[in-house]
Amino acid sequence: MSDSQPSKPADDFIPVASGSLLDPLPSQLGEEVFEILAQSDAVKIERIVSRGHSSPAEGWYDQSQNEWVMVVSGAGVVEYDNGEEFYLAAGEFLHIPAHQKHKVSWTDAKQPTVWLAVFY
């Protein structure tokens, strides 16, 4: 989950007009892949592809906007700073309120985990 916030899109921002959240998925990832699918002043929709990635150990995301996140394929664990954990498999989603400190503590290393994140 990205800690960037929606902002006015650049003049050259072109939303992804069509495609598949599952294609193409790289077989190996050095870093997580973040792709903005659509963005406005109030909303950002992003595809995130992880494979064995987790959030940096030294910090928590503390976002000024709400985040709705769904696992499209694969699996991952979102952890709140109070110790509460949410295991999300394909088709499952979580609403993360603004300023709820959180991080991704685990994603499946055997297959890509595709997240759909909506920041609003």
OpenMM code with the backbone's topology and positions (N, CA, C; nanometers):
from openmm import Vec3, app, unit

residues = "MET SER ASP SER GLN PRO SER LYS PRO ALA ASP ASP PHE ILE PRO VAL ALA SER GLY SER LEU LEU ASP PRO LEU PRO SER GLN LEU GLY GLU GLU VAL PHE GLU ILE LEU ALA GLN SER ASP ALA VAL LYS ILE GLU ARG ILE VAL SER ARG GLY HIS SER SER PRO ALA GLU GLY TRP TYR ASP GLN SER GLN ASN GLU TRP VAL MET VAL VAL SER GLY ALA GLY VAL VAL GLU TYR ASP ASN GLY GLU GLU PHE TYR LEU ALA ALA GLY GLU PHE LEU HIS ILE PRO ALA HIS GLN LYS HIS LYS VAL SER TRP THR ASP ALA LYS GLN PRO THR VAL TRP LEU ALA VAL PHE TYR".split()
positions = [
    Vec3(0.0828, -0.1154, 0.0000),
    Vec3(0.0000, 0.0000, 0.0000),
    Vec3(0.0885, 0.1233, 0.0000),
    Vec3(0.0577, 0.2066, -0.0836),
    Vec3(0.1378, 0.3245, -0.1082),
    Vec3(0.1074, 0.4302, -0.0036),
    Vec3(0.2095, 0.5069, 0.0339),
    Vec3(0.1843, 0.6160, 0.1266),
    Vec3(0.1628, 0.7473, 0.0539),
    Vec3(0.1634, 0.7432, -0.0777),
    Vec3(0.1362, 0.8645, -0.1539),
    Vec3(-0.0122, 0.8963, -0.1494),
    Vec3(-0.0429, 1.0215, -0.1617),
    Vec3(-0.1812, 1.0663, -0.1501),
    Vec3(-0.2320, 1.1148, -0.2850),
    Vec3(-0.3617, 1.1004, -0.3083),
    Vec3(-0.4172, 1.1535, -0.4322),
    Vec3(-0.3935, 1.3038, -0.4411),
    Vec3(-0.3622, 1.3480, -0.5564),
    Vec3(-0.3458, 1.4903, -0.5808),
    Vec3(-0.3953, 1.5158, -0.7216),
    Vec3(-0.4000, 1.6411, -0.7570),
    Vec3(-0.4453, 1.6729, -0.8919),
    Vec3(-0.3531, 1.6044, -0.9921),
    Vec3(-0.4112, 1.5309, -1.0857),
    Vec3(-0.3264, 1.4608, -1.1814),
    Vec3(-0.2477, 1.5582, -1.2682),
    Vec3(-0.1307, 1.5141, -1.3079),
    Vec3(-0.0495, 1.5952, -1.3978),
    Vec3(-0.1231, 1.6115, -1.5294),
    Vec3(-0.0921, 1.7192, -1.5999),
    Vec3(-0.1580, 1.7444, -1.7279),
    Vec3(-0.1389, 1.6292, -1.8255),
    Vec3(-0.0279, 1.5565, -1.8105),
    Vec3(-0.0007, 1.4465, -1.9026),
    Vec3(-0.0481, 1.3110, -1.8495),
    Vec3(-0.1188, 1.3085, -1.7354),
    Vec3(-0.1677, 1.1816, -1.6808),
    Vec3(-0.2786, 1.1271, -1.7697),
    Vec3(-0.2618, 1.0041, -1.8135),
    Vec3(-0.3627, 0.9373, -1.8952),
    Vec3(-0.4081, 0.8140, -1.8196),
    Vec3(-0.5340, 0.8088, -1.7773),
    Vec3(-0.5794, 0.6906, -1.7040),
    Vec3(-0.5746, 0.5671, -1.7931),
    Vec3(-0.5574, 0.4522, -1.7294),
    Vec3(-0.5597, 0.3264, -1.8033),
    Vec3(-0.7024, 0.3053, -1.8506),
    Vec3(-0.7230, 0.3021, -1.9815),
    Vec3(-0.8579, 0.2954, -2.0385),
    Vec3(-0.9180, 0.1563, -2.0287),
    Vec3(-0.8366, 0.0544, -2.0426),
    Vec3(-0.8859, -0.0827, -2.0303),
    Vec3(-0.7679, -0.1735, -2.0032),
    Vec3(-0.7976, -0.2928, -1.9570),
    Vec3(-0.6912, -0.3876, -1.9275),
    Vec3(-0.7384, -0.4916, -1.8292),
    Vec3(-0.6465, -0.5662, -1.7782),
    Vec3(-0.6744, -0.6697, -1.6794),
    Vec3(-0.5844, -0.6476, -1.5591),
    Vec3(-0.6418, -0.6576, -1.4407),
    Vec3(-0.5618, -0.6451, -1.3194),
    Vec3(-0.4630, -0.7606, -1.3061),
    Vec3(-0.4868, -0.8688, -1.3793),
    Vec3(-0.4041, -0.9886, -1.3670),
    Vec3(-0.3038, -1.0069, -1.4802),
    Vec3(-0.2970, -0.9126, -1.5725),
    Vec3(-0.2096, -0.9318, -1.6870),
    Vec3(-0.1405, -0.8011, -1.7216),
    Vec3(-0.0155, -0.7964, -1.7450),
    Vec3(0.0795, -0.9058, -1.7290),
    Vec3(0.1340, -0.9076, -1.5865),
    Vec3(0.1583, -1.0258, -1.5339),
    Vec3(0.2173, -1.0403, -1.4012),
    Vec3(0.3587, -1.0949, -1.4171),
    Vec3(0.4570, -1.0204, -1.3705),
    Vec3(0.5941, -1.0686, -1.3831),
    Vec3(0.6175, -1.1926, -1.2969),
    Vec3(0.6992, -1.2848, -1.3453),
    Vec3(0.7274, -1.4060, -1.2687),
    Vec3(0.8215, -1.3774, -1.1522),
    Vec3(0.9031, -1.2737, -1.1632),
    Vec3(0.9919, -1.2338, -1.0548),
    Vec3(0.9852, -1.0823, -1.0404),
    Vec3(0.9873, -1.0383, -0.9166),
    Vec3(0.9830, -0.8945, -0.8899),
    Vec3(1.0997, -0.8573, -0.7997),
    Vec3(1.1773, -0.7578, -0.8394),
    Vec3(1.2783, -0.7052, -0.7498),
    Vec3(1.2144, -0.6140, -0.6466),
    Vec3(1.1246, -0.5310, -0.6928),
    Vec3(1.0505, -0.4377, -0.6079),
    Vec3(0.9019, -0.4540, -0.6360),
    Vec3(0.8208, -0.4075, -0.5426),
    Vec3(0.6769, -0.4057, -0.5685),
    Vec3(0.6490, -0.3153, -0.6881),
    Vec3(0.5420, -0.3455, -0.7589),
    Vec3(0.5011, -0.2657, -0.8743),
    Vec3(0.3772, -0.1860, -0.8357),
    Vec3(0.3812, -0.0542, -0.8544),
    Vec3(0.2683, 0.0342, -0.8271),
    Vec3(0.2256, 0.0965, -0.9592),
    Vec3(0.0976, 0.0837, -0.9927),
    Vec3(0.0465, 0.1396, -1.1178),
    Vec3(-0.0820, 0.2164, -1.0888),
    Vec3(-0.0816, 0.3466, -1.1142),
    Vec3(-0.2022, 0.4275, -1.0962),
    Vec3(-0.2934, 0.4020, -1.2152),
    Vec3(-0.4139, 0.3546, -1.1868),
    Vec3(-0.5106, 0.3244, -1.2920),
    Vec3(-0.5992, 0.4438, -1.3235),
    Vec3(-0.6308, 0.5236, -1.2217),
    Vec3(-0.7123, 0.6446, -1.2386),
    Vec3(-0.6869, 0.7341, -1.1183),
    Vec3(-0.7005, 0.8652, -1.1390),
    Vec3(-0.6738, 0.9593, -1.0315),
    Vec3(-0.7479, 1.0894, -1.0570),
    Vec3(-0.7992, 1.1477, -0.9488),
    Vec3(-0.8610, 1.2800, -0.9539),
    Vec3(-0.8188, 1.3549, -0.8285),
    Vec3(-0.8781, 1.4713, -0.8065),
    Vec3(-0.8472, 1.5469, -0.6853),
    Vec3(-0.8822, 1.4692, -0.5588),
    Vec3(-0.9861, 1.3868, -0.5635),
    Vec3(-1.0368, 1.3209, -0.4432),
    Vec3(-1.0091, 1.1716, -0.4349),
    Vec3(-0.9778, 1.1075, -0.5455),
    Vec3(-0.9670, 0.9616, -0.5479),
    Vec3(-0.8450, 0.9185, -0.6289),
    Vec3(-0.7779, 0.8149, -0.5791),
    Vec3(-0.6724, 0.7499, -0.6572),
    Vec3(-0.6989, 0.6000, -0.6532),
    Vec3(-0.6942, 0.5350, -0.7697),
    Vec3(-0.7109, 0.3903, -0.7802),
    Vec3(-0.5787, 0.3344, -0.8304),
    Vec3(-0.5278, 0.2359, -0.7571),
    Vec3(-0.3933, 0.1880, -0.7843),
    Vec3(-0.3890, 0.0354, -0.7827),
    Vec3(-0.3125, -0.0221, -0.8738),
    Vec3(-0.2833, -0.1656, -0.8713),
    Vec3(-0.1437, -0.1808, -0.8131),
    Vec3(-0.1315, -0.2723, -0.7169),
    Vec3(-0.0028, -0.3014, -0.6545),
    Vec3(0.0232, -0.4505, -0.6729),
    Vec3(0.1416, -0.4851, -0.7195),
    Vec3(0.1777, -0.6257, -0.7353),
    Vec3(0.2957, -0.6547, -0.6430),
    Vec3(0.2758, -0.7514, -0.5529),
    Vec3(0.3769, -0.7925, -0.4559),
    Vec3(0.4076, -0.9405, -0.4758),
    Vec3(0.5269, -0.9789, -0.4410),
    Vec3(0.5614, -1.1220, -0.4411),
    Vec3(0.6651, -1.1419, -0.3310),
    Vec3(0.6155, -1.1777, -0.2125),
    Vec3(0.7037, -1.1941, -0.0981),
    Vec3(0.7481, -1.0625, -0.0367),
    Vec3(0.6893, -0.9515, -0.0779),
    Vec3(0.7259, -0.8200, -0.0254),
    Vec3(0.6479, -0.7895, 0.1023),
    Vec3(0.7044, -0.7028, 0.1837),
    Vec3(0.6349, -0.6505, 0.3010),
    Vec3(0.6783, -0.5055, 0.3188),
    Vec3(0.6081, -0.4355, 0.4061),
    Vec3(0.6422, -0.2956, 0.4329),
    Vec3(0.7761, -0.2884, 0.5056),
    Vec3(0.8456, -0.1757, 0.4949),
    Vec3(0.9712, -0.1613, 0.5683),
    Vec3(0.9496, -0.1819, 0.7183),
    Vec3(1.0414, -0.2517, 0.7824),
    Vec3(1.0275, -0.2858, 0.9244),
    Vec3(1.0269, -0.1626, 1.0142),
    Vec3(1.0914, -0.0548, 0.9702),
    Vec3(1.1093, 0.0604, 1.0589),
    Vec3(0.9925, 0.1580, 1.0625),
    Vec3(0.8879, 0.1354, 0.9850),
    Vec3(0.7824, 0.2356, 0.9864),
    Vec3(0.6447, 0.1821, 0.9557),
    Vec3(0.5481, 0.2687, 0.9768),
    Vec3(0.4076, 0.2390, 0.9513),
    Vec3(0.3546, 0.3421, 0.8531),
    Vec3(0.2627, 0.3000, 0.7673),
    Vec3(0.1915, 0.3956, 0.6834),
    Vec3(0.0933, 0.4710, 0.7723),
    Vec3(0.0891, 0.6021, 0.7590),
    Vec3(-0.0052, 0.6873, 0.8323),
    Vec3(-0.0588, 0.7868, 0.7299),
    Vec3(-0.1640, 0.7467, 0.6620),
    Vec3(-0.2162, 0.8217, 0.5482),
    Vec3(-0.3275, 0.9164, 0.5905),
    Vec3(-0.3344, 1.0299, 0.5233),
    Vec3(-0.4370, 1.1294, 0.5554),
    Vec3(-0.5712, 1.0969, 0.4915),
    Vec3(-0.5756, 0.9951, 0.4069),
    Vec3(-0.7015, 0.9563, 0.3429),
    Vec3(-0.7380, 0.8134, 0.3793),
    Vec3(-0.8666, 0.7824, 0.3650),
    Vec3(-0.9119, 0.6444, 0.3798),
    Vec3(-0.8529, 0.5617, 0.2667),
    Vec3(-0.8385, 0.4320, 0.2934),
    Vec3(-0.7946, 0.3392, 0.1891),
    Vec3(-0.8838, 0.2158, 0.1934),
    Vec3(-0.9327, 0.1774, 0.0778),
    Vec3(-1.0056, 0.0509, 0.0607),
    Vec3(-0.9155, -0.0353, -0.0240),
    Vec3(-0.8818, -0.1534, 0.0263),
    Vec3(-0.7891, -0.2395, -0.0460),
    Vec3(-0.8476, -0.3793, -0.0582),
    Vec3(-0.8291, -0.4394, -0.1764),
    Vec3(-0.8775, -0.5749, -0.2020),
    Vec3(-0.7645, -0.6562, -0.2632),
    Vec3(-0.7564, -0.7826, -0.2227),
    Vec3(-0.6634, -0.8747, -0.2871),
    Vec3(-0.7359, -0.9365, -0.4057),
    Vec3(-0.6837, -0.9147, -0.5239),
    Vec3(-0.7423, -0.9684, -0.6464),
    Vec3(-0.6946, -1.1117, -0.6679),
    Vec3(-0.5668, -1.1357, -0.6425),
    Vec3(-0.5112, -1.2711, -0.6490),
    Vec3(-0.3959, -1.2798, -0.5505),
    Vec3(-0.3639, -1.4020, -0.5081),
    Vec3(-0.2585, -1.4203, -0.4095),
    Vec3(-0.3130, -1.4014, -0.2695),
    Vec3(-0.2264, -1.3585, -0.1782),
    Vec3(-0.2659, -1.3402, -0.0382),
    Vec3(-0.1672, -1.2467, 0.0300),
    Vec3(-0.2159, -1.1793, 0.1337),
    Vec3(-0.1310, -1.0893, 0.2105),
    Vec3(-0.1888, -1.0643, 0.3479),
    Vec3(-0.1059, -1.0094, 0.4356),
    Vec3(-0.1483, -0.9755, 0.5713),
    Vec3(-0.1244, -0.8269, 0.5930),
    Vec3(-0.2306, -0.7567, 0.6346),
    Vec3(-0.2212, -0.6162, 0.6742),
    Vec3(-0.2256, -0.6138, 0.8261),
    Vec3(-0.1318, -0.5430, 0.8858),
    Vec3(-0.1224, -0.5350, 1.0315),
    Vec3(-0.1414, -0.3903, 1.0762),
    Vec3(-0.2233, -0.3711, 1.1795),
    Vec3(-0.2389, -0.2398, 1.2417),
    Vec3(-0.1367, -0.2256, 1.3543),
    Vec3(-0.1070, -0.1013, 1.3924),
    Vec3(-0.0074, -0.0779, 1.4968),
    Vec3(-0.0525, -0.1259, 1.6343),
    Vec3(-0.1809, -0.1605, 1.6502),
    Vec3(-0.2288, -0.2156, 1.7772),
    Vec3(-0.2147, -0.3679, 1.7822),
    Vec3(-0.1548, -0.4274, 1.6784),
    Vec3(-0.1327, -0.5714, 1.6734),
    Vec3(-0.2394, -0.6495, 1.5992),
    Vec3(-0.3497, -0.5852, 1.5643),
    Vec3(-0.4559, -0.6537, 1.4907),
    Vec3(-0.4065, -0.6861, 1.3498),
    Vec3(-0.4327, -0.8107, 1.3055),
    Vec3(-0.3888, -0.8547, 1.1736),
    Vec3(-0.5071, -0.9003, 1.0900),
    Vec3(-0.4980, -0.8746, 0.9606),
    Vec3(-0.6028, -0.9123, 0.8661),
    Vec3(-0.5388, -0.9932, 0.7540),
    Vec3(-0.5713, -1.1225, 0.7483),
    Vec3(-0.5252, -1.2077, 0.6393),
    Vec3(-0.6246, -1.1917, 0.5261),
    Vec3(-0.5765, -1.1507, 0.4104),
    Vec3(-0.6628, -1.1287, 0.2953),
    Vec3(-0.6230, -1.2232, 0.1828),
    Vec3(-0.7194, -1.3007, 0.1358),
    Vec3(-0.7009, -1.3882, 0.0202),
    Vec3(-0.7778, -1.3280, -0.0964),
    Vec3(-0.7664, -1.3895, -0.2122),
    Vec3(-0.8317, -1.3390, -0.3331),
    Vec3(-0.9795, -1.3124, -0.3087),
    Vec3(-1.0225, -1.1911, -0.3444),
    Vec3(-1.1620, -1.1513, -0.3299),
    Vec3(-1.1944, -1.0832, -0.1984),
    Vec3(-1.1026, -1.0845, -0.1033),
    Vec3(-1.1287, -1.0236, 0.0277),
    Vec3(-1.0752, -0.8806, 0.0307),
    Vec3(-1.1431, -0.7955, 0.1084),
    Vec3(-1.1062, -0.6541, 0.1129),
    Vec3(-1.1044, -0.6030, 0.2551),
    Vec3(-1.0443, -0.4856, 0.2724),
    Vec3(-1.0312, -0.4210, 0.4026),
    Vec3(-1.0428, -0.2707, 0.3830),
    Vec3(-1.1174, -0.2061, 0.4717),
    Vec3(-1.1232, -0.0597, 0.4761),
    Vec3(-1.0268, -0.0144, 0.5845),
    Vec3(-0.9336, 0.0723, 0.5488),
    Vec3(-0.8364, 0.1257, 0.6440),
    Vec3(-0.8676, 0.2738, 0.6626),
    Vec3(-0.9171, 0.3122, 0.7814),
    Vec3(-0.9508, 0.4533, 0.8041),
    Vec3(-0.8273, 0.5434, 0.7960),
    Vec3(-0.8497, 0.6672, 0.7596),
    Vec3(-0.7418, 0.7658, 0.7571),
    Vec3(-0.6712, 0.7667, 0.8922),
    Vec3(-0.5409, 0.7769, 0.8901),
    Vec3(-0.4527, 0.7829, 1.0068),
    Vec3(-0.4494, 0.6550, 1.0892),
    Vec3(-0.5062, 0.5459, 1.0391),
    Vec3(-0.4868, 0.4162, 1.1045),
    Vec3(-0.3489, 0.3661, 1.0620),
    Vec3(-0.2567, 0.3624, 1.1553),
    Vec3(-0.1217, 0.3178, 1.1214),
    Vec3(-0.1258, 0.1698, 1.0865),
    Vec3(-0.0647, 0.1363, 0.9723),
    Vec3(-0.0706, -0.0011, 0.9226),
    Vec3(0.0506, -0.0318, 0.8361),
    Vec3(0.0689, -0.1611, 0.8099),
    Vec3(0.1724, -0.2056, 0.7174),
    Vec3(0.1350, -0.3420, 0.6629),
    Vec3(0.1971, -0.3784, 0.5543),
    Vec3(0.1823, -0.5128, 0.4991),
    Vec3(0.2934, -0.5958, 0.5621),
    Vec3(0.2552, -0.6958, 0.6432),
    Vec3(0.3560, -0.7755, 0.7131),
    Vec3(0.3946, -0.9020, 0.6377),
    Vec3(0.3156, -0.9405, 0.5358),
    Vec3(0.3465, -1.0624, 0.4599),
    Vec3(0.2699, -1.0633, 0.3290),
    Vec3(0.3347, -1.1096, 0.2234),
    Vec3(0.2666, -1.1467, 0.0987),
    Vec3(0.3267, -1.2784, 0.0518),
    Vec3(0.2485, -1.3533, -0.0216),
    Vec3(0.2873, -1.4854, -0.0699),
    Vec3(0.4095, -1.4751, -0.1610),
    Vec3(0.5142, -1.5503, -0.1299),
    Vec3(0.6352, -1.5489, -0.2119),
    Vec3(0.6264, -1.6448, -0.3299),
    Vec3(0.5274, -1.7343, -0.3288),
    Vec3(0.5165, -1.8358, -0.4338),
    Vec3(0.4356, -1.7895, -0.5537),
    Vec3(0.3599, -1.6823, -0.5363),
    Vec3(0.2781, -1.6305, -0.6459),
    Vec3(0.2612, -1.4801, -0.6276),
    Vec3(0.2350, -1.4076, -0.7339),
    Vec3(0.2111, -1.2642, -0.7196),
    Vec3(0.0832, -1.2374, -0.6399),
    Vec3(0.0893, -1.1378, -0.5547),
    Vec3(-0.0298, -1.0872, -0.4874),
    Vec3(-0.0653, -0.9560, -0.5550),
    Vec3(-0.1848, -0.9509, -0.6109),
    Vec3(-0.2322, -0.8308, -0.6788),
    Vec3(-0.3328, -0.7624, -0.5875),
    Vec3(-0.3037, -0.6387, -0.5520),
    Vec3(-0.3905, -0.5569, -0.4677),
    Vec3(-0.4575, -0.4518, -0.5565),
    Vec3(-0.5821, -0.4209, -0.5262),
    Vec3(-0.6497, -0.3056, -0.5840),
    Vec3(-0.6747, -0.2105, -0.4682),
    Vec3(-0.6142, -0.0921, -0.4730),
    Vec3(-0.6251, 0.0044, -0.3638),
    Vec3(-0.6967, 0.1293, -0.4133),
    Vec3(-0.7915, 0.1755, -0.3333),
    Vec3(-0.8651, 0.2984, -0.3624),
    Vec3(-0.8426, 0.3929, -0.2451),
    Vec3(-0.7826, 0.5062, -0.2724),
    Vec3(-0.7582, 0.6093, -0.1710),
    Vec3(-0.8609, 0.7200, -0.1922),
    Vec3(-0.9300, 0.7604, -0.0835),
    Vec3(-1.0330, 0.8630, -0.0970),
    Vec3(-1.0467, 0.9455, 0.0292),
] * unit.nanometer
topology = app.Topology()
chain = topology.addChain("A")
for resn in residues:
    res = topology.addResidue(resn, chain)
    for name in ("N", "CA", "C"):
        topology.addAtom(name, app.Element.getBySymbol(name[0]), res)
